[in-house]
Amino acid sequence: MDPNELLTRLKIRRSIVISEMLKSEESDESIAKLSSIQGAITAVEARVAEHPDPVESPWNDPDFRLK
């Protein structure tokens, strides 16, 4: 799975857990869910920062023109 897609999905899950916490009282279970999701987000962000996707040089693009 693409790291950006994974981050998006994790952030959506985090939002869902936060909205559930706002609707009902905070519980140890909801805090544990939120903590694990936030840990996963941090891990994926760290991985992306350490291993960025290689960006192709525009010089390899035959249609690239300097203006």
N, C-alpha and C positions, 0 to 999 in steps of 0.2 A: 504494500500500500504506500502511496505517495506520502511523504512526511507532512506536507501541507494539508492533505485531506485528513490524515490522522489527527493533526492538531485541531482542525475544524470540528471534527467529530467529538474530540475530547472536550473542547470548549463548549459545545452544545450540551454534552452530558453534564458538564459543570453547571451550566445555567439551569438545567432541569433540576438538579439536586438543590441548588440555591433557592429556586422558586418553591420546591417542596418544603424546604426548611422554613421559608417565610409563611407558608400556608399553615403549617403545623409547628409544634414546638420542636426546638432542636433536640436531637437525641444523639446518643453515642454512635448509633449506627449511621445516621446521616452525616455526622462529623467525620467518621471514618471513611465513608464514601467520598466525601469532598476532599479529604486529605489524600486519598489514593489517586483520585483523578488529577489533583493539582500536582502530585509527584510525577505522574505519567507525563503531564504537559511539560513540566520542567525538564524531564529526561529527554523528551523528543526535541525540545528547543535546544538543549545542550548538544545533542547529537547533530542536529542541523548546523549549529554554529561550528562544530569541530570538522564536519565533513560537508561543506557546501556543495551544491550541485555544480558541476563544471559548466561554465557559461561559454558558449561558442563565440569565438571572435568574429566581429562583423567583417573582418578581412577575408574570412572564408566564404562569405556570402557573395556570389557573383553579381547580385543586384544592388549591393551596397554602393552608395555614392556619397561623397563628401559634398556638402552644399556650401 
